[in-house]
Amino acid sequence: MGKVEYVTGLDIGTSKICAIVASGDDDGTIHAVGMGRSSSSEGLRRGVVANLERTVESVREAVDAAESSSGMRIDAAFVGIAGSHIQAINSHGVVGVGRRDKEIALEDIERVLDAARAVNIPMDRELLHVFPHGFVVDDQRGIKDPVGIVGVRLEAQVLIVTGAVTATQNLMKSVNRAGCEVEDIVLEPFASGEAVLTDDEKELGVALADIGGGTTDIAVFVDGALRHGKVLAIGGQHVTRDIAIGLRTPINQAEQIKIRYGHAVEDMVGDDETVTVPGVGDREDRTVSRRELAAIIEPRMDELLFLVRGELENSGFKHLIPTGVVLTGGASLLEGTAELSDSVFECPVRIGYPRMVIGDIEGLNDPAYATAVGLVRYGLKYRAEGRHARFGKGHRFVKTARKMKEWIKEYF
């Protein structure tokens, strides 16, 4: 029996920071052996580090808790990145096949992917991912792995994801100062898709909306590959703030009220249900109807979901998602969200829970941990393929033939 490989997924979110330690089976099952989360994530605003010291403290708290839970030392982690600074653009590259016998080799794939990512990226932006989503050999489209095919012209269609250099560096600095190496940085909606989506959904076409505390991460998968990604600067904390203002109660109390009594559809709440609302300062507690609470929540959730729908329409992919929309993230568990989503998206909607995860850890299958679980799944694939860290000195991609082969295996 070979040595068991353990990886750590580190989700640095606006409302929480979570670390999961796990191993994996050949069938894709994840065995979680440890999990830790910070008690707060005050150092981040909408997915971006706003206070370095507080973020470092929160990361250290989550990592220390995961080490205590798993009984292992955590030296490196796969770290998720989000925030409204994330941008994704489609690009393509074309090269002539180099071999005399015109059989496409890994070197040709390396060259065509180099050509595809040779776009004008501003100095203040960092290249995070190049997701291939199709190759064209001469006039033959829809090829996923062109190695060995005979042709004279090779074209690659890719999705390029970039982030602000400062946001990326601050994220890495926070993790490093907490005593942990960054093994790789991963786009969070892609990681969440790894956790909650099935291969069939990705192949047929599906949209994912990960509703976190400060952001909502959107990913569209078609033909098994990521075709579109976007991060919206709105999330569950905006609902919480509306409740705090509308009911005149502290933010932390508003969050608890939202979790315990919140509903996204006012008409689905009975008139006789009531909620006790703690007062601010020395003001006395008071009682309000749960329907009044839902009347505050519904407009904000409606706005959030319509923003997701608008992004899908503007991306041009809304008609390519026959399997519908999958909602995940902590805010997706708000009662009534699925029903409200049905009316907004006018297509099949389901709540996405982390798949094929086992372990004696309470709450592991909660949608709130979808990103962390997805980072673990990504990391296990990464390690199994013998890949090298992309973010070393200078943050340069390792340009090797093996790297090209790994990309094809990963994204298809």
N, C-alpha and C positions, 0 to 999 in steps of 0.2 A: 504494500500500500504506500502510495506516494505521500509526500508532505502536504498537509492541509494548508491551503492558501487563504489568508484572511486579509480583507481590505476594510477600509473605513470610508464611509460616505459622510461628508460634512455639509449640511444645509445651513447656510448663514442667511436667515430670513429676517424680515422686518419685525415680526412678532415673536420669533423664537430662533434659537440656534440649536441644532440637533446633530448628534454624531451617532452613527450606527456601525458596529463592528460585526462582520459576517463572513462566512465562507459560502461556497456554492457547489452544487452537484452538476453533473453533466447534463441532466435534464432541465436545468435552469432553476431548480429549487434553491432558495437562499436560506441558509441556516444562521439566524442572528444569534450572537452570543453576548452582545452587550449594547446598551444604548444609554446616552446621556444627553440632557438638554439643559440649557441655561435657564435661570429663573426670570431673566429679562433679556431684551435685545435693544436697549435704549440707544446704542451707538449707531444704529442704522436708520435711514430715512428712505422709504420707498426702494428698498433693496440695495442702497448705496451707503458705504461707510461715511458717517457724518461726524463721529467722534471716535478717534482711533483707540484711545485708552479704554473706553467703555467696551468697544467691540472686542479688543484683546482679552479683557476680563471675562466677557461672556463666552468667547470661544474657548478660553482656558477652562472655564467652569464646565462646559459641555464635554470637552475632551477628557478632563479629569474624571467626570462622572461615568463616561463610557469606559475608561480604563478600569475604574473600580468595579463596574458591572461585569466586564468581560474577564478581568484578571490579566489583561494584556497591556503592554506598553504600546502607545500609539505614536509612531514616529512620522507617519505620512498619511495624507488623506486626499481623496478626490473631492474637490470643492465646487459647489454650484455657484453660478453667477447669473444675476438677473438685473433689473433696473431699467428705467426708461431710456438709458443711454445705449442699450443694445439695438443694433441695426442688422438687418438681413437683406441681402440683395442676390438676385439670380445672375449668374454669369456663365459664359461658355468659352471653351478654347478649342482650337483646331490645329492639328499637326499632320504631317505626312508620316506614314509608317516607315521606320528606318531600316528594317531588315531587308536583305536582298530577296528573300523568299516571300516578303510581304505578310509574314505571320506576326501578329501583334504580340509584343512581349511586355514585361513589366516596365522596362525602360520607356516604352512608348506611352504607357499610362502615366508615368512620372512626368514626362514632358508635357502631355496634354493637360494634366492637372496644374502644372506650373503655369501653362498658358492661360488656363481658366481663372486662376487666382491673381493673374497679373493685371489687376485693376488698380485704379488710382485711389489708394487708401490714404486719407489725410494723416499727417504726422501725429495728430492728437488721438488717433484711433489704433486699437490693437486687433490684429487678426486672431480670432478665437477658434473658429472652425471652418473647414471646407467640407461640406456634405455633398458628395457626388449623388446625383439622382437619375443618372442615365448616360449611356454612351451611344454614339451613332458611328457605325462603320460604313463608309461610303453613304448610301442612302437608306441603310437598314437601321431603323430606330428601335428604342426599347430594349437595348442590350444592357444587362447588368454587369457582366464580367466578360470583357472582350478578349482576354488573354487566349491566344491560340487561334483566333479567328483570322482569316486572310482578308486583307483589304489594303487600300492605298491611302485612305483618308480616315483619320480618327478624330472624333469630336466628343468632348465631355461637357455635360450640363451639370452645374453645381450650384449650391446655395452657400454663399459666403456670409459668415456671421462675424461682426466686429463689435467691439466695446470701447468705451473711452479708456485711454491709457491710464489716466489718473485713477479711475474707478477700479480697474484691474489691479494696478499696483497697490492701492490701499487695501484691497481685499487680500492679496498675497501677503502684504506686510502684516496685516492683522493675524493671519494664521501663523506666519513664521515667528512673530514675537510671542505667540502663545505656546511656542515650543514644538511646532508641528510643521513638517515639510508639505509643500503643495505638490502632489504627484501629478495632478492635472486639473485644469479648470474646465468645467462642463456647463453648457447652456442648460439652465434649470428646466425649461419646458421639455427639452429633449430627454433629460433625465427622468422627469415625471412620466413621460410617455413610455420609457423603458419599464417603469414599475406597474402601470395600470392598463396599458393597451395590449390587445392581443395581436398576433401576427396577421390574422385575417383582417382585423380592422385597419391596420396600417397598409395592407396590400390593397384593399378595396377603396379606402379613402376615409379618413376620420379627422375631426378637429378636437384638440384638447384645450381646455381652459383650466389652468391651475390657479384657483382664487386664494391667494395668500393674504397676509395681513396688510402689506403696503402696496402690493402689485398683483396684477392678474397676468399670468404668462400664457401665451397662446402658441400652439404648434399645430401645423397641418401636415399630415402624413398621407402620401399617395404613392401607390406602387411600391410600398415598403420603405420609402425614403422620406426624410424630412424635406418638405417643399416650401414651407413658410414658417417664420417665427416672429413674434412681436411681444413686447412687454408693455402693458398699460399701467400707468401710475395711479391705480385705484384698486382697493381691496377691502378686506373685512374691517380694517381699522376705520375706514370712512363711515361704515355703518355704525360702528361703536361710537364714534364722535357725534354722529347725528343723534343717537340715543341719549348721550350725555347732555347735549344741548337741549334737546326736546323735552327731556324729563328732569333736567336740572339735577344731575347726579354725577359723582366723580367718574372719571374714565374707567378706572378698574372695576367699579360697581356696574357701569354700563356694559362692560365686556361680559361679566357674569350673568347679567340680566339677558343679554343677547343669546348667550349659550343655553341658558336654562329655559327661557320663556319666549325667545324670539321666533317669529314666523314671517316668511317672505310674502305671504298672500293674506291681505286683511280679511277678505270675504270668507276665508276658511277658518277663521277664529270665532269662537262663540262669544256672545255679549256678556255672559255671566262669569267669565274667567278673569281673575284679577292678579296683579303683581305688586309686591311691596317694593317701593323705591327708596333707597337711603338718601337722605338729604345731604346737601353740601355744607360744610362747616358745622355750625350749631343748629342748623335747620332740622326740623323733625322729619322722620320717615313719613311717607304718604302712600296711599294705595291708588293705583290706576288700573284701568282695564287692559287686558292683554291685547284687545283689538286696537286700542290707542297705540300700544307699542308696535304692533304690526303696521299701523298706518304711517309710522315713522320709518320703518325698515323697508317697506315695499318700494317706495319711489327710488331709494338709493340702489337697491338690488336690481330694479328694473333698468336704471341708468347703466349700471355696470354690465348687465347682460346685453343691452342694446349696443354698448360700445364694442363688446366682443363680436356681436353680429355684424356691426358696421365694418370692423376690421376684416372679417371673413369675406364680406361682400367686396370691399376695396381691394383685397388681395387677389380676387379673381378665382378663388378656390372653393367658394361656397357650393357651387354646383358639382364639385368633385368629391363630396363627402357623403356618399350614400349611407354609410353606417352611422352618420349623425355626429353628435357632439358628446364628448365625455367630460364631465366636470369633476375636478379633484381639488385637493387643498383643504385646509381647515374650514374655510368659510362655505364650502360646498355642502357641509353637513347642516347648515341652518335649515330648519324645518320649512318646507314649502318651496325650497329653491328649485327642486326638480320640476314641480308643477308650474312654477313661474317660467322656467326655462322652456318648457314645452310650448308655451304660447309665444315666447319671444323668437325662438329659433325655427319653429314650424318644421321640425324634423326630429328623429329619435334622439332622446337625451337619457343618459344614465350617469350615476355617480361612480367614479372610478376609485376602487380600493386596491392597494398594493397586492399583486398576485404572487402566488407560489412562494410565500414567506412563512417560515416556521421558526419557532423559538419561544422560550419561556420568558417572554417580555410582554408586559401588559400594554395594550393599545397599539401593538406593532402594525396591525392592519388598518389603522385609521388613515383616511385620506390626507390628514395633516402631515403624515410622514412619507408621502409618495415621492417627494424629491429625494429625500435621504436614501430611501430604498432603491430608487433608480440610480443614484450615484454609486451605490454598492454594486448593482448589477452591471453598470458600465465599467466599474473598476475591475470586476472579476473577468470580464471579456478582455479588457486592456492588458491585464497581467497574463492571462492565458495565451495571448498572442505575442508575448515577449516584447511588448512595446516599450519605448523609452520616453521619458518625460518630455513633453513639448515645451514646457516653460522653464528652461534652464537659464543660464546667463544670456541676456539679450532677448529672451523669449522668442527664439527662432525655431521653426519646424525642422525636424530631422529629415533631411531629404535623402531617403534611401529607397531602393527598390522594394525592400521589405515593408517600408512605411506605406507605399502605394497599395501593396497587396492587403495590408491590414485595414486600410480605409475601405476598400471594396468589401472585405469580409464584415466589417463593423456595420456599415450603413446599408448593406443589402442582405 
